[in-house]
Amino acid sequence: MGGSAVYMGLGTGQLNAVASLVTVFYLLAYAAVDLACLALEWASAPNFRFCPCVVLVFNRPTFQLFSWHTCLLGILSCLVMMFVINPVYSSGSIVLLLLLLLFLHYRSPTSSWGYISQALIFHQVRKYLLMLDVRKEHVKFWRPQVLLMVSNPRSSCQLILFVNQLKKGGLYVLGHVQLGDLGNSQFLIYNAHLDLTLFTRSASGMKPNTLILGFYDSSTPDDFFLQDSAFCRSSVEEGSTGEYNFGVDLPSLQAHFPPVRHVESPRWLSPEEYVGIISDAIKMNKNVCLGRYFFQLHGEGKDSKVDGSERTIDVWPLNLLQPGSRDYQDVCSLFLLQMACVLNMSSKWRHARMRIFLNVETGSCDHGWVVNEETFRELLRKLRIRASIKIVPWDSVVQHYALPEGERCGEPTPGVSEDFLSAVNCMLMEHSSQAAVRFLYLPRPPAGRNQSQNYLAHLEAVTRGLGPTLLIHGVTPVTYTDL
């Protein structure tokens, strides 16, 4: 650029008129090289050991006294001299440089030279991760840090997108465990979602505190890739307007994402192993969520126009399988309310209406089963949760809470009969059939492995036909009302 100005000056006979402009451009070039070396030095890249470019006469990496101080001194010296020579030319050259950088940033193709911005980001992220101290954690700053385990991303896309709304700026790890030979191509990891950050650091505060699993039932898995046009068209195809649409070549994904499991195919996990995962997570002080029917959830796509204004979020904070619990303010119930509130604060769900259902038995005043609505409303006010409260009498449901014939008193979940489970399901269908998503209390798994199938059968009967439902069991405090 400076050479062009020299030739223009020679052609017009006004070399002195462009001398200041040439000097400004050269000083700006030196300052840019200094800035590049400064960024490399701050990024602490091991490969930055020498540079063939002369950064100034006294400032090059081969010089023994080279450091970020000399780079910064070179930048400041160049900028000062530019404005001393000609402030107008200096301002214009800086604006021109910024416009050129913006043009290259948005219009240039992907480069194989590497990006200094990525090195700087890595350096800063590593530094701040090491500064996280789990001893300084406080419930006031709690946020969901989710580990979502899926059997196959092709059948779990809606759940993946929903949890992405639920994480509220926290850590989101998408996991899938496969046992096999690493030399087999089907066990290779394929990064299909570039917008999901998959990392964890167990040595700091960045570690999952909530485990989310898909539901263990006999429903036929759907292949989301066959339903979305973005995954069905070929890699490049010409549209009706003459523009080219870049899609995903579905056959190329077969090697990375195996087809969904057939309804008659054996499962990867047995009921005992599945319930054992839930039990182990709770023992490790992790919150557990089970998601069912999320393949029916609509409007979770990136380009979806659904704003949530017609959606409702229904919350049932009582353990429906134990009517005698009578506690709406235990750790699990408060965690359930918190998760529903977090979803209501996300961009896709901020206009949704949140409803909280309180189950009361009108004929058991002497036993303290009547919920004081004003007390609960005061709790919501302290927690700053905006929701409408719905009182649901369930005397007709509780009357079925009796010991099934032949059941021993020492076994888990006494009183849970088929009639009781059916009555609970009918109650949920009556009041929450039109909700977009439901949050239910997940009971603690039984201690004996021989009760795993009964435990899953109870959950399946309660949530049968409900639609998108998240069963939640919280073990950590997440609300704080003190100053």
N, C-alpha and C positions, 0 to 999 in steps of 0.2 A: 504494500500500500504506500509505503514511503517512497519506493523507487518510482512508482507511477507519478507521485507528486513531483519528483525531481524532473522527470521527462516532461511533464506539463509546464514546469517552470522554465526549462530550456527552450521549449517551443514557443512560449509567449514572451520570453525575455524578462521574466520577473522571478528570477531564482531566489532573490532575497524575500520575496513575498511568501514563498512556500517553504522557506527554510525552517521557520518555527513549526509549521505543520508536520514536516518530516521528522523533526526532533521529537515532537510529541508522540508521533506514532512509534518511533523506535523506543522511547522510554516506556511506552505502554506495553510494547512487546517484551521488554526486559522485566517489567513488573509482573506480566502474566507468567513468565517462566519462573520467576521467584515465587509466585503464588503456588504454582504446581509443585515446586520442590518443598515449599512449606507444608502443603497438604500431605505429601508423601512422608515427610518427616513426622508430622503429627499422627499419621495413620500407623506408624511403626511397622511398615511393611519390611519383612526380612530381605526381600530382593532389592530394595533400594539401597545399594552400596556404592554406586558410582553413577555418574551421568555424563554423557558425551557433550552435553550443551554447556556453554559458558554462561553462568547465571549473572555475573558481572565480572569485572576484572579480578576482584578480590573474593567473589562469592561463588564458589563451585564446590560440589560434594567431595572432590579429591583434595580440597584444601583441609589441612589438619584442624583448623578452627571452625569448620562448617558446622552450623547448628540452625535450629529454627530461629534463633536470635538474629543471625546474619541474614537469613531469608526475609524476616520481618523488617529489618533495617533497610534491605535493598528495596522492598516494596514501598516503604514510606519515603525513601530518598527519591525514587522515580516519580511518585505522585507529587511530592513537593516541588521538584524541578519542573514537572509538567505545568503546574499552575503558576509557577514563577515566570515561565517563558510566555505562556498565553492562556489565560483562564478560559476564554471562549472555546478555543480549539481543544483544550483538555476536557472540558465538559462534554463537548460534542463527540469526541473520540470515545469517551467512556460510555455514553449512551449508545453509540454505534456498536461498540463491543458487546454490550448487554443484549441488544437486538439480535446480533449475530449469534450469540450463545443461545438465546431463546429459539431462534430458527433452527439451529442445529439440534437442540434438545427435542423439539417436537417433530421435525421433518427428516432428520437423518436416519438411515437404517441402522440396525444393530451392528455395533462394532466389535471386532475381535481384539481390540487393543486393551480392553479392561476399563473399568470405571473407578476413578479415585473416590467418588462418592460412596461406593459400596465398601471400600476399605475404611473410610472414615466412620460410616455407620456401624460396621462391625466393631471397630475400636471403641466407640462410645457405648454401644450396647453391652459389650463385655465388661467395660469399666463400671457401668451402672448396675449390671447384674451382680457383680461382686460386692457392691455396696448394699444390696438388699440383706437385711438382717431379720431372721424369723423371730428373734427375741423382741423386736420392736413392733411386731404386728399388733393391730388393735381391731376390735370388732367394728369400730366406726368406719374403717376403711376397707371392710371386707368386700370382695367381689367374687363372682363365680369363676373358678378356673377349672375348665371342664376337660375331662378325658372321655371322648365318645368312642365306644367300641362298636364297630359294625361288622357284620358277617360278609357283606359284599356292597361296595359303594353303588353298584348299579341298581340295587333294590332299596337303597337308604338315602336317596338324594333329598327327599323332602325333610327327613329327620335331620340331616346334616345342615340344611339351610335354616331350619327352625332353631337348632341349637346355636347357630351362628348369631341369631337375633337374641338369644337368651344369655349369651356370655357377658354382655355389657362391658366391653372393653377389657375383659380379662383374658387369661390364657386359654387357647382353644387347641387341643391336641386331638387329631383324628387318628384312631388306631385300628389295626387289624392284625391279628396274630395268626400266622400260618406255620405249620410244622412241615418241614420237608428239606430237600437238598437245595442249597443256595445256587448250585449250578443249573437248576431247572429254571427256565425262563418264567414259568408261571408264578414263581415265588419272588420275582423282582418287584421292587416298589416303583409304582408309576405315579407321578405327581400330576393329578388331573385337575386340581383346584388351586390355581395360582393365588387366589385371594385368601387362602387359609394359611396361617402361619403355624407350621408344625415343628415346634421345638419345646424342649423342657430342660430345666436345670435343677436337679435334685439338691444341689449344694446351696441353693438360695431360696428365696421366697417364691420363685417362679416354678411352682409345681402344682399339679392338679389337686383340688380339694373336693371335686364332685365327679362321680362316675355315672355315666349315662349308658344304658344298654337298651337294645331293642327287645321287644316282648317275645317271650317264648310261647308260641302257640302253633297251631296247625294251619294257619292261613297260607295261601299260595303266594310266594314272592312275586312282585311285579318288576319287570325290567324297565326302569325309567328311561334308559337310553333309547328304547324303541318307541317311547311316547313323546319324546322331545325332538322337534325337527332339527335342532342344532346338532344332534348326534346321529341323525339318520341320513343326511345328505352327504355326498362325497366331499372330498377335501376342498375342491374348487369347482364351482359351477356357476354358469352365467345366468343372471336373473333376467326378468322380462324387460327391465330398463337398460340392459346392456352392462350393468354393474356386476362384479364378481362377488359371490358370497363365499367366504372361507368358513367351512364347517369342519366337522370332525369325521374322519374316515372310520366308520364303525368296524369294518373288519380288522383294522390295525389295532383296535382296542381289545380284541379277543385275547391276544397274547398276554395282555397286562391285567385285564379284568375278566376273569372267567365268567361264563354264563351263570345266571341265577340258579339257585338250587331248585330241582324239580320237586313237586309236592310229594312224590313217592321216594325221593332220595333220602338216604340216612342223614341225620343231623350231625353237625360237628361236635355238639355238646349234648350230654345227657341231662335230664332234669336235675340230678344230684350235683353235677358239675356247675350248672347254671346257678342254682340256688347257693352253691358253695362260693361262687364268685361274689354274690351279694353279701353273704355272711362275712367273708374275708375282708371285703371293702369296709363294712361297718366296724369290724374289729380294728382296722387300721385307721379309724376315725375319719372315714371318708363318707360324704353324703352320697346317696344312691338314688338314681331316677330310672324308671322304666318307661319307655315310650311305646305306645300301641296305636295302631291305625293312623300313623302319620303319613302314610301314602295317600290318605284321603284329604290331606291338608292342601288347600289351594292358595295361590297368591303369594308364595314364598320365593318366587324367582327373582333374579336380580333386576329384570326389567318389568316386573309386575306393576300394574297400576292400582292394585288393591291397597287402599290407604288405611284399612282397619276401621273405618267409620261405621260399618255395618256388622262388625265383629263383636263377640262377647267372650270374655274370659271367665269361666266359672271355677270357683274355688270351694272345695269341701274340706275344711281343716280338721274334721273329726275323724278318728279312726273308726270307719264304718263297720269293721269286723269285730269291734269291741265296744258296744254301746255304753257299757258301764264306765268307760274311761273318763267321761265328763270334763275333759280338760281341753280347752281351746287355746291355752297359752303355754303349752309345753314346748320344748325345743323344736320338735318336729313340726308342730303346727305353725310356729312362727317362721320356721325356715320355708314352709310351703307358701305362706303369705308373702314372704320376701321374694321368692322366685317368681310368683305371679306378678308382683309389683315391678320387678326388673324387666319382665317381658313387656309389661304395659308402658315402660319408659323407652323401649326401643323404637327405632324409626318406623318400622312397619306396623307396630301395634299401639302407638301412642294415642290414637283416636278410638281405640277399642273400649268398650264398656266392661268394667270389672264387677262381677257379682260374687258375694260371699254367702254361702248357705250355712245356716246354723240349724242343726237338728235338735229338736226338743221333744221331750215326752211329756205331754200335758197332764198325764195322770200320775206323775211321780214327784210331786212337789216336796214331799217329805224327805225324799232321798237326795234333794239338791240337784236334780237333773234339768231344771229349768234355767235356761241361759238368760242372763240379764243383758238385754240388747243394748242398753245405755252404757253398761260397763265395756262391752265389746266395741261399741262405737268410740268410746273414749280411748281405748287401746289403738284403734285405727287412727285417731287424731294424733296421738303421740308418735305413732310410726309414720305419719304423713302419707297414709295410703288412702287414696280416693276410690271408694267402692260403695255400691249399694248392698245393704244387708237383707237377705231373704230368710225368714223364719219358716222352717219346714217341720211340721209335726210328723213324727214317725212312730206313733203308737202301733199302727197296723204292721209295721216292719219289725219292731222289737218283740212283738208277741210271738214271732217265729223263732226268737233266739232261745232255743232249748236244746238240751243234749240230744244228739241223734241216737237212735236205738243202737245199742251195742258198743258205744264209744266209751273208752276208759277215761276216768277223771284225770289221770296224769298226763294225757296227751295234749299237744298244743291246741290253741283256738277252740276251747270248749264252747258248745252252744252254736257253732256255725253249721247249720243244716242246709240242705239244698233249698228248702222253702225260704229260709232266711236270706240266702244268697240271691235267690230269684226276686225276693221282695226288694232287696237293696238295689238290684239292677233296674227293676221297674221304677223305683223312686228316682234314680238318676236319669232314666230315660224320660220320665215325665217332666222333670224340671230343667234338664240340661241337654236335651236332644238337639236343640238348635244352636248350641254354643259352638264357637270355632275351635276351642281347645278347653280341656278340663284338667284341673289339678286335683289329684286325690291323694289321700294319706296312704302311704305304703307301710303295711305292718312289718314288724321285725320278723325275719325268717325263723323257722323253728330250729331248735338246737339239734334235733336228730335228723340224720340224712334220710331216714326212712319216711319222713314226713314231707319231703321235697315235692313229690307229685301232688299231694293234697294241697300244699301251699300254692302251687301254680294253678291248680284247678280252682281254688277259691278266687284268686285274682282274675282268672279268665272268666269265671261266672259273673263277677261283679262288673267287669268292664265290657261284657259281650255286647257288640253292636252300638257302642257309645259314639264312636268316631275318635278323632285325635285326642288321646288322653295321656297325661304324664303322671305316673305314680311316684311319689316323692317320700323318701325317708331321710330326714335331716338329723345330724348328730352334733353339729357345731352351732354355737350361738351366732346369730347374724344381725340381731337388732340391739340397739343401744339408745336409751332415752335420757341418760344423764348428760350433764354438760361435759 
